[in-house]
Amino acid sequence: MLRIVNRVLTGLVGLVLLVVGGSVLAVGLGFDPPSWWIHDSSKDVLLSDAERTRWEDESWWWPTVIAALALVLLLTLWWLTAVLRRRRLTEVRVNTGDGEGALLRGRALEGVLEGEAAELDGVHRAHAHLTGRPEAPRTRVRLLLEPHVDPGTALHHLTSEALAHARNSAGLDSLPAEVRLTGAKHKAERVS
């Protein structure tokens, strides 16, 4: 969801900047703007002295400007951190029992989860994705099931076998999982 919002916001901001910048450039180069446009000629300024100082004497003006700019800054920083934040867990802390611990690559654990889940009866394809913190990982598993498989049975086998093995082998107290089950769609074939 965040990826879609990110792309839409980036596209809208880019489109607005392109339209406004291109039109200001076109007016500056001498093209005649439409009657509704804010600039009349290439000698026109973006904000006149009267427009810039219109609200300066009002007591609410500067706090409103500062609050609006602070809000824009906070929203921009939130968006930037959401874009730059890592989505995938790169390593998991494994409890070795000796008080030291070890680090396990997240991709390795994902690969084992995927492989073991794909071997379950009726699973056409599996995909695992680790998120969370190294001390408390979470996983998202997607299973593509064959048409004949009962989803409840497949979910039970996944939790009791693949997820239990991953949790026990990494020495984790718990491994919360979000599981998405979808059915495989096969093309109809003519039988003669």
N, C-alpha and C positions, 0 to 999 in steps of 0.2 A: 504494500500500500504506500509506504513511504517513498519507494522508488518512483511510483506513478506521480505522486504529488511533486516530487523533486523535478521530474521531467517536465511536468505541466508548468510549474512555477518558473523554471529556467527558460522554457520556450516563451512564456508570456513576457517575462522581463526582457528577453532578447528581442522579441518582436516590437515591444514598446520603444526600446532604445534605438532599434534600427529605423522605425518609422519617424520618430521625433528627430533623431540625428540626421537622417537622410533628408527630411523636409527642411530643417534649418540649413543644411548644406546647400540644398537646391535654391532656397531663397537667397542665401548669401552669394551664390554664383549668378544671380540675376533672373532666375525663373519667376514668373508671376504666380504668387500663391493664390489659393481659392479665397473667396470673400470671408469665410468663417475662420481662417487661420489667424493665429495670434501675431504673426509678423506681416508687415505691409510691404517692406522693401529690404534691400540689402543693407541699408543704412540704419534700419530699425534695431534697437537693442532688446535683449531678452526681457529685462525688467527696467522700467524707467525709474527715475529718482522718486517720483510720486508713488509708484507702486511699491517700491522698496521701503519707504518711510511712512506708508499709510497708517499702519497700526502701531508704530513705535511708541506713541504716547499712552497707549492703553495698558493698564496694569496686568491684564491677563495674557498679553501677547507673548512675552519672552518665556514665562513658564510653560505655555502651551507649545511653543516651538521646541523648547528643550525636552519636554516630555515626549513629543512626537518623534524627535530624533533619537532619544534614548530607546523608545519602543522599537523603532526601525533597527537600531544597533543590536538590541537584544534578540529580535527575531532573526536577524542575519547571522548572529553568532550561534543561535540554536540550530538554524538550518545548516551552517557550516559544520558544526560538530556532528549532526545527524548524517551528513554526507561522508565525513571522514572517519566515522566510527567503524571499527572492524566488525563485520557481521559474523565471521567465522572464528571459532575458538581455535587458536593455534597450538595450545598445549594444555594437558590435563595433569594435575598433581596426583601422583599415585601413592597411596599409603603402602609402604613396604613392610611395616611392622617393626622396624628397628628405630623409629623416631627420626630418621633422615628423610625418607621419601625420595621420589624420583619424578622426572618429567616424561610424559608420554606425548608424542606428537598427536595433535587432534586429528590430522588426516589419517593416521594409522588406525585410530579407534573408529573413525568413520568407515574406513575400508573394511575393517573386520565386521562391523555392524551390518554394512551393506551386503557383504558376502554371506554372512550367516542368515540374514533375512531373506536373501534371494534363494537360498537352498530350501527354505520352508516349502511345504507341499502347496502347490497352487499359486505360488508367487511368481509372476512373470518377470518383474524387475523391481529392485529396491534402491532407494536413495536415502542416505543419512546425512544430517547436517548438525554439527555441534555448536551450541551457543552458550552464553552464560559466562561464568568466571572459572578460572582454572581449579579453584577449590570446590566449586559447586556447578559442574557442567549440566547442561540440559541438551536434549536432542530433539530434532524434528525428523521423523521418518515418513517417507512416502512409499507406499506399496502399490504396485500395479498388479491386480489380482486377475487370475484366469476366470472366465465366466462361471465355471462350475463350483467355485470356492465360496463357502459361507464366510462372510466378513467377520463374524464373531469368533469363529474358530481360528481364522488367520490372526486376528488380534490377540487371542489367548496364546497361541503358539509364539508370536513375536515377543510378548511380554514375559512369558515363562521360560523362553529359551534364549533368544538373541539378546534381548535387553538385560536379562538376569546374568548371562555370561559376561557381558560387557561391564556391568556394575560390579560383579564379584572379582573379575580379573583386574580391574583398576582399583579395587579396594575402596569403592565409594559406598557411603551409607545409602544414598539414593541417586537415581538417575531419572529425573522427570522427563517424560517423553510426550510429544505431541505427534500423534499418528494420523496420517491422511491415507485413506483407502480409496482407490479408484479401480474401476473394472476395465479390463482390457477389451478393446473393441476389435473384433476380427472381421475382415471382409468376407462376405458370403461367397462361397465357391460352388460352382455347378458340379453336381454329382451325376455321372451318367451310368 
